[in-house]
Amino acid sequence: MSVSCGVEWAVILGCLRWGWKRCTYVGSDDSANWPIATREEFEPIPRICRIILSVYEPDLHHPLYSPLGGYRLNLDWAIKRVDYEQTLGHAPPYLIYTDHENKEIVLAIRGLNLVQDSDYKLLLDNRLGMQMFDGGYVHHGLLKSSIWILNNESEFLRRIWEENGREYKMVFAGHSLGAGVASLLSLIVVNHTDMFGGISRNLVRCYAVAPARCMSLNLAVKYADVIYSVVLQDDFLPRTPTPLEDIFESIFCLPCLLFLACLRDTFISEDRMIRDPRRLYAPGRIYHIVERKCCRCGRYPPEVRTGIPVDGRFEHVVLSCNATSDHAIIWIEREAEMALERLKEQRMETVTNPPKVQKLTRMQTLEREHRDALDRAISLNIPHASTTFEEESSSSSESSTSEHSQDDPKNSSVAKRMHYKNAQICWNELVEKLFKRNESRKLLLQTDAPVTE
């Protein structure tokens, strides 16, 4: 009898301890040990949020959302806008904007429309783990949407890039659902830069604002130099590992779903989560905007923390009344603008004459952080993790070149470039080749026995 009572008390105390930890866990705990972002690296994010927010506008000439900061869109630079009637449900609406001031070509994609059935179909089309993509797994519906956009806009984007002297950055940006599509767009373009006019990897950028978990952990770390995710405090979508179709099927009982997700993930070990190759994560480097702290009321001046987390990448759902409001693009844009203003003020207070090598030093720091994250992924035995992205990109380009050399009788690189320039690129075929190459790589890894001395 005493033994059973002891077991019961142990279970009760364990549940109380779990409940206390979950109720006191706040969004700022995810990035407590991350360094503060610099003004230079965070400066484009409020501007990109403003461009994404313009996709939500029914009329760009009469905006409903007035800009908080000083950046305003030049309507003459908005060269193409596509809505649901043109996409036919294959992709969310998007806007192509040429920012001549900052030398960027931006393709901005809007987030989920709660009254649009086609957006739900994209989320429900998630054959998780059916096929590998570049050594990892991605959300199937979002990948199909990104391929559709490339099939329709890649020639147009490449022509604009070439008309501007091949110097502009190609920026893919999106919010929520659109953030996942934009992230997978950047993955495809980086793997097929030769089909995109020969654009280099360092000219491709992706800003995923409040992103959905759309790629496996090895891909999220590998492309941290290309994809920048922006998360506001307690936002639920980048954190919950629950499949997206379950989330939006239960959108009217979201607190119950989040609580069940917390309860389930509590009893899953971190090693098991990390070694699950099909588990999806928020992509790339993460910029976490923090404005609330534990046991403190009200909002504080926002600060921006950045990092490339490997273990503990936004794994804990925050039981917060702001979990859904922090997902709104209008709040993210305003808080990002205030965070940028604070970074500017802090720099003016601490440094009157910044050294000329400061930007170069920060770039070297970002590269070192990326390499450390890749090495960390290797040490944690994350499936299909690579040591350096240069090796992966070089092997990908070599295999892509060998495949095209077998199909195309023109062997020179110049002839290939002219061939793809004059012909319509079918991105479905290119992605299928990437699928097949990774399936063969996976088969070799499974069949080859390790060499022991």
N, C-alpha and C positions, 0 to 999 in steps of 0.2 A: 504493500500500500504506500509506504514511504517512498519507494523507488518511483512509482507512477506519479506521485505528487511532485517529486523532484524533476521528472521529465516535463511535466506540465508547466511548472514554474520556469524551467529552462526555455521552453518554447515561447511562453509569454514574454519573458525578458528579451529573448531574441527578436520577437516581433516588435516590442517596444523600441528596442535599439534600432531596428531597421526603419521603423516609422519616424523616429527622431532624426535619423540621418537624412531620410528622404525629405522630410518637411523643412529641415534647416539647410538643405542644399540649394544654393542659388546659382544663377548663371555665371556670376563672376568667378566661381570656383573652377570652372573649366579652364580658364586662362590665367590663374593666379600666379603662375611662375613664368609667364611669357614676358618678353621685353616689350617696351613701348615702341610703337611704330614712329617713324620719322615723318616729317612734313612732306618730304619729296616723294616718298613712296605712297603715301596716302592721298596726295593731292588730287589725282585723277578720279577718285571714287565718288565724291559728291557730284562732280560734273557728269560722270557716267550714270549715276542715279537719276539726275535730271533728264537725261536723254531717254532712259527707260521709262520714266514717268510720263514723258510726252507720248508714248505709245498708248497710254490709257486715255489720252485726251480725245474726245469726239471731234474736236476742231482745233487744229494747231493755231489758227488765227485768233481764237477766242478761248484761251486756256482756262480751265477750271481750277488748276492748282498753280498758284502764283509762286515763283521761286523765292526761297528764303534768302539765299546768298546773292552774290553779284553775277553769277553766270546765267546768261539767258541764251536760248537757242536762236540761231540765225535761220529763219524759215527758208532762206534761199539755199541753205546747205542741206536741207532735208530733201534728198533727191528721189526717194521712192518710199511709198507707204503701202503696205499690203494688209488687208483686213480678212475677216473670216470668209467673205464671199470669194476672195481670190485663193485662199489656201484650201478651201473645200474640206476643212476639218483635218487636213494632214499636218498642220502646224498652227501654233498660236499666231496672232497678228504680230508684225514686226515692222521696223523702220530702218532704213539705210540713211545714215547721216555722215556727211563728209565735213569733218572739223578741220578746216584749213589753218586755224590758229594754232592748234596743237598737233597738226599733221597726223590725223587719225581718220580711218574709215571705220565707222561704227555700225554694226548690225545689232540693233536692240530688239529684244523679244519680250513681250508682255507675259504676265503670270496667269494663273488659273482664273478662268471666268466661271463663277459658280452657276450661271444659267446657260452655259454652253455645253451641250452633250459631247461634242468632239474632244474637248479638253479632258473629260472624264475617260473617254475611250483611249486616249494616249496613256493615261495613268494605269488603266486596267490592263493594257497590253504589255504585261511584264513577265515574259517567259524567262524567269530568273535562272541563270546558269545553263541555258540551252546551248549557247555558243560563247566561245572566248573571243575577246577583242583586245588585240595587242598584249596578250599575256594575262588579261584580267577579264572581269565580267562587268557588264553595264546594263542599264535599264533598257529593255528591248523597245518599248514604245517611244521613249525619248530618242533612241538611236534612229529609229525609222523616221521620226520627225526631222531630225538633223540632216539625214540623207536627202529627204524631200527638199529641204531648203537649199542644200548644195546643188542638187540637180536643177533647180530653178534660178539660182542667183550666183553661182560660182563664176560663170562667164562674165556677168555684169560686174561683180566685185573685182575680178581680175583686170577687166578693162579699165575700171576707175583707178586701180592701183598703178597700172602701167602708164596711164595718162598723167599721173602725178609724180612721175619720175622714179617709181619703185622705191620711194623713201618713206612713205606713210606707213604707220602701223595698222595692221588689220585687227580690229577689236571686235570680239563677240561678247555681248552683254545680255543679261536677262535677269528676271526676277521670278522666284518661286519655280513654277513649271518651266518658264522660259530660261531660268538659270541652268537647269539640267540640260535643256536642248543646246544652249550656248556652250556648255562645257564639253559635250560630246562633239559639237561642231569643231571646236578647237582641237580635239584629239584627232579627228579625221584629217583636218588640214595639216597639222604638224606631221602626220604620218605620210602625207602625200603632197609635200611642198612643191615637188617638181610639176605636179598637175595643176598647181595654183600659180603658175607663172614663175616658179623658182623662188618664191618668198622664203626668207630664212626664218628659223625658229624664233629668234629674238625679236622679230617684228610681229609675231602673233601673240595676242593677249586675250584673255577671257576674264571678265568680271562677273562672277556669279553672286547675285545679291539674294540673300535668304534662300540658299539653294536646297533642292531636294537631294536626298542621298541617291546618287546615280551611278557610282562606279566603285569597284573593289578597292581595298586599301592600297595594294601595290600601285595601281594606276593613280590614285589620289596623291601618293607621295612622289611618284615618278614625274608627274606633270605639275609639280608645285612651282616651277619656274615660269609656267605659262598661265595657269589658272589661279586667280585670286578670288577667294570666297569672302563675302562680307556678312557677318552675323551680328544682329542687334540683341544684346543681353540674353533674354530667356526664350528666344524664338524656338518653337517646338519642331519645325520641319527638318532642320539640319541635324536634330538630335535623335528623333525617334527612329528606331530600326524597324518599326512595324512597316510592312509593305504599304506603298502608297494607296493601293486600291482599298485596303482595309481602313485607312485613315479617312478617305473621302466617302466611303460608304457609311462611316459612322461620324460624319462631320457634325451632326446635331447632338451627339453624345461624346464629344471629344474629351472632356475631363475624365469620363469613365475609361475611355480607351487609353489615355495617357497613364492613368493609375495602373491599369492592367499591364501596360508595357513596363512600367517601373517594377512591378511585382515579378514579372517574368524574367527580366534581365538581372534581377538581384541574385537569382539562383543559377545564372550562367557564368562560369568562370571566364576571366579575361583572356586566358590562354586559348580557350575554346573559341571565343569570339574572334580573336586575331587570326587564328589558323583556319577560319572558315573562309575559303576563297570566294564564296558567292555572297558574302555579306557586303552590302553596299554602304558607302560613306559619303560625307560631304567632300567635294573635290578640292584639291590643290592647297596652296597656302591660305591660311585663315586670318582674317582681320576681325577681331572681336571688339565691338563697341560696348563698353561697360559704363553704365550710368546709375546702377543701384547696387547696394551692398547689403550684406546680412545684418539684420537687426537695426537697420537705419531706414527712417521714413523719408519718402520723397525722392526726387531725382537729383543727382549730383552732376556737376560739369562732366560731360562724357570724356573718357579716355579710350585710346585705341591700342589694344595689345595684338601682337602678331606672332605667329609661329607656324611650324610645319609639324603638328603632332602626329605621332605614329601610334603609340598605345594611348588609349584614353581620348581618342578623337571624337569629342562631343558624343560620348556614349550614354550619358545620364540625362534622362528626361527631367526637366525642372517643373515641379508642381507649383506653378505661379499663375496668378490671375492675369499676368501680362504675356503669357506664352503665345497667345494669338495676336494681340495688338502689336507686339514686337515684330511680327511678320509683315506688317503693312509697309509698302514701299514709300509711302509719303512720310511715315515716321522715320524710316531708315535714312531717307534723303535729308531730313531736317537734322537728325542727330549727327549724321556724318558731316554736315556743314558746320555745325557747332563744334564738333571734335576737331575739325581742320582749323577753325579759327583759334581754338585753344592751343593747338600745336604751334601755330604761327606766333601767338603771344608768348608762349614759353620760350621759343627760340629767340625772340627779340629780347626777352629779359635775361637769358643766360649767355647768349653769344651775340656780341655786337659786330664782330668781324669774322664770319665763318671762314674756315680755311678752304682753299680751292680744291683740295683732295678729299673733302668730306663726302661728296657724292660717290666718288670712286671707292672710297673705303667702305661705304655702306653697301655698294654693289658686291664687293668682295665678301662682305659679311653674309649677304643673302645667298651667295653661291656656296659658301662654307656651310651655312645652315642646311641648304638643300642636300649637300653631300653627306652631312652628318645624319640627316633623316633617312637617306637611302641606306647608309651603313646600319642604322638602327633597325630598319626593316629587315635587313639580312640577319642581324643578330637575334631578332625575335622569331626567326623561321617563318616569316609571312610567305605564303605560297606565291611563287612566280615573282618575287621581289628581285630587282636588278640592282647591281652595284652602282652604275653610273648611267645617266640618261644618254651620254654620248655613245656608249657602246650599243645601247638599244637602238638609237636613231640611226647609227651607221649600219648596223646589221639589217635594220628595216629597209633602209635605202638601197643596200646592196641586193637584198632579196627581191625588192620591188623592181630594180633595174634588170636583174636576171630574168624575172618573169616577163617583163615587157620586151626584152630582147628576143625571147622565144616567139612571142606573138607578132612582133613587128620586124619586118626585114630590114628596116633602117637601124643600123647599129650605133651611129654616132649620137651623142647627147643632143647636139644641135638639131639633128633631124627629128629626134623624138619630141623635142620641145615644139618644133614647128608642126609636127603631126598632131599633138594634142591641142595646139593653139587653133588649128583649123578645123578640128573635129569636135563634136559635142561630147563632153566628158560624161560618162555614166558612173556616178559615184557608187551606185549599187554594186557594180562589178568590182570596183576597187576595194570596197569594204568586204565583199565576199572573198576576194583573194587574201585579204588580211585575216579573215576568219580561218580559211583553209591553212594558211601558213602557221597560225598559232595552234590549230588542232594537230598538225603534224609535229610541232614542237612539243606539245603536251604528250603525244603518244611516245615520242622518243624519251622524254623524262620519265615516263612510267615504265618503259621496257628496259632501258639501259640500267645495268646494275652498277653500283658505286665501286670504284676501283680502290682496293685496300692493299696495303703493303704487307 
